[in-house]
Amino acid sequence: MSIVSVVIVLVVVGLLLWLINAYVPMAEPIKKILNVVVVIGVVLWLLSAFGVLGSVNHLNVGCGRGEITRHR
């Protein structure tokens, strides 16, 4: 993924989040939760886009025994 596409996605997500915060009437705690969820999602996406979380995609959580297993 090129740096230009990463910047474009970040600008679009930031603009959408700003528009929602500025123009959609909702309670302040809900706005904070929305902001946190979006920021966590963007950070995880960025880490995955740059290959930091490449091995996490192969993890299977909750396979019935309460443990984390890794599929190869």
Distance bins in CASP14 RR format, pairs under 12 A and 6 or more apart:
PFRMAT RR
TARGET T0000
AUTHOR 0000-0000-0000
RMODE 2
METHOD distances of the structure
MODEL  1
1 7 0 0 0 0 0 1 0 0 0 0 0
1 8 0 0 0 0 0 1 0 0 0 0 0
1 9 0 0 0 0 1 0 0 0 0 0 0
1 10 0 0 0 0 0 1 0 0 0 0 0
1 45 0 0 0 0 0 1 0 0 0 0 0
1 46 0 0 0 0 1 0 0 0 0 0 0
1 48 0 0 0 0 1 0 0 0 0 0 0
1 49 1 0 1 0 0 0 0 0 0 0 0
1 50 0 0 0 0 1 0 0 0 0 0 0
1 51 0 0 0 0 1 0 0 0 0 0 0
2 8 0 0 0 0 1 0 0 0 0 0 0
2 9 0 0 0 0 0 1 0 0 0 0 0
2 49 0 0 0 0 0 1 0 0 0 0 0
2 50 0 0 0 0 0 1 0 0 0 0 0
3 9 0 0 0 0 0 1 0 0 0 0 0
3 10 0 0 0 0 0 1 0 0 0 0 0
3 46 0 0 0 0 0 1 0 0 0 0 0
3 49 0 0 0 0 0 1 0 0 0 0 0
3 50 0 0 0 0 0 1 0 0 0 0 0
4 10 0 0 0 0 0 1 0 0 0 0 0
4 11 0 0 0 0 0 1 0 0 0 0 0
5 11 0 0 0 0 0 1 0 0 0 0 0
5 12 0 0 0 0 0 1 0 0 0 0 0
5 45 0 0 0 0 0 1 0 0 0 0 0
5 46 0 0 0 0 0 1 0 0 0 0 0
5 49 0 0 0 0 1 0 0 0 0 0 0
6 12 0 0 0 0 0 1 0 0 0 0 0
6 13 0 0 0 0 0 1 0 0 0 0 0
6 42 0 0 0 0 0 1 0 0 0 0 0
6 45 0 0 0 0 1 0 0 0 0 0 0
6 46 1 0 0 1 0 0 0 0 0 0 0
6 47 0 0 0 0 0 1 0 0 0 0 0
6 48 0 0 0 0 0 1 0 0 0 0 0
6 49 1 0 0 1 0 0 0 0 0 0 0
6 50 0 0 0 0 1 0 0 0 0 0 0
7 13 0 0 0 0 0 1 0 0 0 0 0
7 14 0 0 0 0 0 1 0 0 0 0 0
7 46 0 0 0 0 0 1 0 0 0 0 0
7 49 0 0 0 0 0 1 0 0 0 0 0
8 14 0 0 0 0 0 1 0 0 0 0 0
8 15 0 0 0 0 0 1 0 0 0 0 0
9 15 0 0 0 0 0 1 0 0 0 0 0
9 16 0 0 0 0 0 1 0 0 0 0 0
9 41 0 0 0 0 0 1 0 0 0 0 0
9 42 0 0 0 0 1 0 0 0 0 0 0
9 45 1 0 0 1 0 0 0 0 0 0 0
9 46 0 0 0 0 1 0 0 0 0 0 0
9 49 0 0 0 0 1 0 0 0 0 0 0
10 16 0 0 0 0 0 1 0 0 0 0 0
10 17 0 0 0 0 0 1 0 0 0 0 0
10 38 0 0 0 0 0 1 0 0 0 0 0
10 39 0 0 0 0 0 1 0 0 0 0 0
10 41 0 0 0 0 0 1 0 0 0 0 0
10 42 1 0 0 1 0 0 0 0 0 0 0
10 43 0 0 0 0 0 1 0 0 0 0 0
10 45 0 0 0 0 1 0 0 0 0 0 0
10 46 0 0 0 0 1 0 0 0 0 0 0
10 49 0 0 0 0 0 1 0 0 0 0 0
11 17 0 0 0 0 0 1 0 0 0 0 0
11 18 0 0 0 0 0 1 0 0 0 0 0
11 42 0 0 0 0 0 1 0 0 0 0 0
12 18 0 0 0 0 0 1 0 0 0 0 0
12 19 0 0 0 0 0 1 0 0 0 0 0
12 38 0 0 0 0 0 1 0 0 0 0 0
12 42 0 0 0 0 0 1 0 0 0 0 0
13 19 0 0 0 0 0 1 0 0 0 0 0
13 20 0 0 0 0 0 1 0 0 0 0 0
13 35 0 0 0 0 0 1 0 0 0 0 0
13 37 0 0 0 0 0 1 0 0 0 0 0
13 38 1 0 0 1 0 0 0 0 0 0 0
13 39 0 0 0 0 1 0 0 0 0 0 0
13 41 0 0 0 0 1 0 0 0 0 0 0
13 42 1 0 1 0 0 0 0 0 0 0 0
13 43 0 0 0 0 0 1 0 0 0 0 0
13 45 0 0 0 0 1 0 0 0 0 0 0
13 46 0 0 0 0 0 1 0 0 0 0 0
14 20 0 0 0 0 1 0 0 0 0 0 0
14 21 0 0 0 0 1 0 0 0 0 0 0
14 22 0 0 0 0 0 1 0 0 0 0 0
14 35 0 0 0 0 0 1 0 0 0 0 0
14 38 0 0 0 0 1 0 0 0 0 0 0
14 39 0 0 0 0 1 0 0 0 0 0 0
14 42 0 0 0 0 1 0 0 0 0 0 0
15 21 0 0 0 0 0 1 0 0 0 0 0
15 22 0 0 0 0 0 1 0 0 0 0 0
15 23 0 0 0 0 0 1 0 0 0 0 0
15 38 0 0 0 0 0 1 0 0 0 0 0
16 22 0 0 0 0 0 1 0 0 0 0 0
16 23 0 0 0 0 0 1 0 0 0 0 0
16 24 0 0 0 0 0 1 0 0 0 0 0
16 34 0 0 0 0 0 1 0 0 0 0 0
16 35 0 0 0 0 0 1 0 0 0 0 0
16 38 0 0 0 0 1 0 0 0 0 0 0
16 42 0 0 0 0 0 1 0 0 0 0 0
17 23 0 0 0 0 0 1 0 0 0 0 0
17 24 0 0 0 0 0 1 0 0 0 0 0
17 31 0 0 0 0 1 0 0 0 0 0 0
17 32 0 0 0 0 0 1 0 0 0 0 0
17 34 1 0 0 1 0 0 0 0 0 0 0
17 35 1 0 0 1 0 0 0 0 0 0 0
17 36 0 0 0 0 0 1 0 0 0 0 0
17 37 0 0 0 0 0 1 0 0 0 0 0
17 38 1 0 1 0 0 0 0 0 0 0 0
17 39 0 0 0 0 1 0 0 0 0 0 0
17 41 0 0 0 0 0 1 0 0 0 0 0
17 42 0 0 0 0 1 0 0 0 0 0 0
18 24 0 0 0 0 0 1 0 0 0 0 0
18 31 0 0 0 0 0 1 0 0 0 0 0
18 34 0 0 0 0 0 1 0 0 0 0 0
18 35 0 0 0 0 0 1 0 0 0 0 0
18 38 0 0 0 0 0 1 0 0 0 0 0
20 26 0 0 0 0 1 0 0 0 0 0 0
20 30 0 0 0 0 0 1 0 0 0 0 0
20 31 0 0 0 0 1 0 0 0 0 0 0
20 34 1 0 0 1 0 0 0 0 0 0 0
20 35 0 0 0 0 1 0 0 0 0 0 0
20 37 0 0 0 0 0 1 0 0 0 0 0
20 38 0 0 0 0 1 0 0 0 0 0 0
21 28 0 0 0 0 0 1 0 0 0 0 0
21 30 0 0 0 0 0 1 0 0 0 0 0
21 31 1 0 1 0 0 0 0 0 0 0 0
21 32 0 0 0 0 1 0 0 0 0 0 0
21 34 1 0 0 1 0 0 0 0 0 0 0
21 35 1 0 0 1 0 0 0 0 0 0 0
21 38 0 0 0 0 0 1 0 0 0 0 0
22 31 0 0 0 0 0 1 0 0 0 0 0
23 31 0 0 0 0 0 1 0 0 0 0 0
24 30 0 0 0 0 1 0 0 0 0 0 0
24 31 0 0 0 0 1 0 0 0 0 0 0
24 34 0 0 0 0 1 0 0 0 0 0 0
25 31 0 0 0 0 1 0 0 0 0 0 0
26 32 0 0 0 0 0 1 0 0 0 0 0
26 33 0 0 0 0 1 0 0 0 0 0 0
26 34 1 0 0 1 0 0 0 0 0 0 0
26 35 0 0 0 0 0 1 0 0 0 0 0
27 33 0 0 0 0 1 0 0 0 0 0 0
27 34 0 0 0 0 0 1 0 0 0 0 0
28 34 0 0 0 0 0 1 0 0 0 0 0
28 35 0 0 0 0 0 1 0 0 0 0 0
29 35 0 0 0 0 0 1 0 0 0 0 0
29 36 0 0 0 0 0 1 0 0 0 0 0
30 36 0 0 0 0 0 1 0 0 0 0 0
30 37 0 0 0 0 0 1 0 0 0 0 0
31 37 0 0 0 0 0 1 0 0 0 0 0
31 38 0 0 0 0 0 1 0 0 0 0 0
32 38 0 0 0 0 0 1 0 0 0 0 0
32 39 0 0 0 0 0 1 0 0 0 0 0
33 39 0 0 0 0 0 1 0 0 0 0 0
33 40 0 0 0 0 0 1 0 0 0 0 0
34 40 0 0 0 0 0 1 0 0 0 0 0
34 41 0 0 0 0 0 1 0 0 0 0 0
35 41 0 0 0 0 0 1 0 0 0 0 0
35 42 0 0 0 0 0 1 0 0 0 0 0
36 42 0 0 0 0 0 1 0 0 0 0 0
36 43 0 0 0 0 0 1 0 0 0 0 0
37 43 0 0 0 0 0 1 0 0 0 0 0
37 44 0 0 0 0 0 1 0 0 0 0 0
38 44 0 0 0 0 0 1 0 0 0 0 0
38 45 0 0 0 0 0 1 0 0 0 0 0
39 45 0 0 0 0 0 1 0 0 0 0 0
39 46 0 0 0 0 0 1 0 0 0 0 0
40 46 0 0 0 0 0 1 0 0 0 0 0
40 47 0 0 0 0 0 1 0 0 0 0 0
41 47 0 0 0 0 1 0 0 0 0 0 0
41 48 0 0 0 0 1 0 0 0 0 0 0
41 49 0 0 0 0 0 1 0 0 0 0 0
41 53 0 0 0 0 0 1 0 0 0 0 0
42 48 0 0 0 0 0 1 0 0 0 0 0
42 49 0 0 0 0 0 1 0 0 0 0 0
43 49 0 0 0 0 0 1 0 0 0 0 0
43 50 0 0 0 0 0 1 0 0 0 0 0
43 52 0 0 0 0 0 1 0 0 0 0 0
43 53 0 0 0 0 1 0 0 0 0 0 0
44 50 0 0 0 0 0 1 0 0 0 0 0
44 51 0 0 0 0 0 1 0 0 0 0 0
44 52 0 0 0 0 1 0 0 0 0 0 0
44 53 1 0 0 1 0 0 0 0 0 0 0
44 54 0 0 0 0 0 1 0 0 0 0 0
44 56 0 0 0 0 1 0 0 0 0 0 0
44 57 0 0 0 0 0 1 0 0 0 0 0
45 51 0 0 0 0 0 1 0 0 0 0 0
45 52 0 0 0 0 0 1 0 0 0 0 0
45 53 0 0 0 0 1 0 0 0 0 0 0
46 52 0 0 0 0 1 0 0 0 0 0 0
46 53 0 0 0 0 1 0 0 0 0 0 0
47 53 1 0 1 0 0 0 0 0 0 0 0
47 54 0 0 0 0 1 0 0 0 0 0 0
47 55 0 0 0 0 0 1 0 0 0 0 0
47 56 0 0 0 0 1 0 0 0 0 0 0
47 57 0 0 0 0 0 1 0 0 0 0 0
48 54 1 0 0 1 0 0 0 0 0 0 0
48 55 0 0 0 0 0 1 0 0 0 0 0
48 56 1 0 0 1 0 0 0 0 0 0 0
48 57 1 0 0 1 0 0 0 0 0 0 0
51 57 0 0 0 0 1 0 0 0 0 0 0
53 59 0 0 0 0 1 0 0 0 0 0 0
55 70 0 0 0 0 1 0 0 0 0 0 0
55 71 0 0 0 0 0 1 0 0 0 0 0
55 72 0 0 0 0 0 1 0 0 0 0 0
56 68 0 0 0 0 0 1 0 0 0 0 0
56 70 0 0 0 0 1 0 0 0 0 0 0
57 70 0 0 0 0 0 1 0 0 0 0 0
57 71 0 0 0 0 0 1 0 0 0 0 0
58 68 0 0 0 0 0 1 0 0 0 0 0
58 69 0 0 0 0 1 0 0 0 0 0 0
58 70 1 0 0 1 0 0 0 0 0 0 0
58 71 1 0 1 0 0 0 0 0 0 0 0
58 72 1 0 0 1 0 0 0 0 0 0 0
59 67 0 0 0 0 0 1 0 0 0 0 0
59 68 1 0 0 1 0 0 0 0 0 0 0
59 69 1 0 0 1 0 0 0 0 0 0 0
59 70 1 0 1 0 0 0 0 0 0 0 0
59 71 0 0 0 0 1 0 0 0 0 0 0
59 72 0 0 0 0 0 1 0 0 0 0 0
60 66 0 0 0 0 0 1 0 0 0 0 0
60 67 0 0 0 0 1 0 0 0 0 0 0
60 68 1 0 0 1 0 0 0 0 0 0 0
60 69 1 0 1 0 0 0 0 0 0 0 0
60 70 1 0 0 1 0 0 0 0 0 0 0
60 71 1 0 1 0 0 0 0 0 0 0 0
60 72 0 0 0 0 0 1 0 0 0 0 0
61 67 0 0 0 0 1 0 0 0 0 0 0
61 68 1 0 1 0 0 0 0 0 0 0 0
61 69 0 0 0 0 1 0 0 0 0 0 0
61 70 0 0 0 0 0 1 0 0 0 0 0
61 71 0 0 0 0 0 1 0 0 0 0 0
62 68 1 0 0 1 0 0 0 0 0 0 0
62 69 0 0 0 0 1 0 0 0 0 0 0
63 69 1 0 1 0 0 0 0 0 0 0 0
63 70 0 0 0 0 0 1 0 0 0 0 0
63 71 0 0 0 0 1 0 0 0 0 0 0
END
